[in-house]
Amino acid sequence: MIDDNLALLMMAQKGDEDAKNELINQNYPLIKSVIKRYVNKGVEYDDLFQLGCVGFVKAINNFNSNFGVKFSTYAVPMIAGEVKRFLRDDGSVKVSRALKSLSIQIKKYVDEMEQKGLKPSIKELAQKFCVEEQEIVFAMDSALYPVSLFSQTDSEDAQSCLADCIEDEKSAESVIDHMLLKQLIEGLNERERKIIIMRYYRDKTQSEIAKMMNISQVQVSRIENKVLEKLKKEFTT
C-alpha cells in the first residue's frame, strides 16, 4: 500500500506518471472499496473506477505528510468526493430547480422569523408557501449535507449516535467503513431517508415525525427499525 512507499508518492507528486500509475495499481483494492458503494446509481462500474482514480490522483497531488494522517485515510474522502460530485452534477441524483428555489425561500423566511424570536412549524411553513407539509420537509432536507452517522441522537444515552446502532465490532475497526457508512443512507427511499434524517440529524422524536409525515408513531418505529436492519446488513456484507 502507498503508506509503505512514500518515496513513490513523492515521485508521483513531482509529475512522474509511471509512479502515479504504479500507485493506482497498488491501491486498486482501496479505490474499489470506495466506489462499490455507488454501484447501481446509473453509472457504469468502469466509469466509477475512472472517477475514483481521478479522486485518488487529486489526493496524491494535495497530500502533505504534515496532515498527521495516513495517505490512505486522506485519500478515501477524496475518492468518494469525486464520485459524489459527478453524481450530483452530471449523474442521476439531482434536485429540481423548483425544489432548490423553495428551499432557499424557506430558509430566508425561517431566518427572518428566528430573528423575531419565532420558530415556524412545518404546518405554518406549508400554509405560508401553499404546499403540502411533506413538500416542506423534502425541500428542507434537500439543502442538508449528508447526515453524519456520528451526530448525537435523542436516545436516553447521551453518547448514542446512528453508527452505534448499526455497526458491528469488526466494522468499527475499519477506517474506510466508518467513512463510507454514511453513504448508504443516500440509497434509501424518500420516506426512509426523511425519517432517518429527522431522527438522527434533527433530533426529532418518533411522535413528532409521525405528526409531520401524517402517519402513526407505530409506522415510524417500524420503518426506522427496518432501515437500521437494512443498513446493518448492507454494511456488514
PyMOL commands that set and color helices and strands:
alter all, ss='L'
color gray80, all
select helices_A, chain A and resi 2-4+6-13+17-26+28-38+45-62+65-67+71-89+97-115+122-129+133-142+162-166+169-172+175-187+190-200+206-213+217-236
alter helices_A, ss='H'
color red, helices_A
deselect
rebuild
show_as cartoon
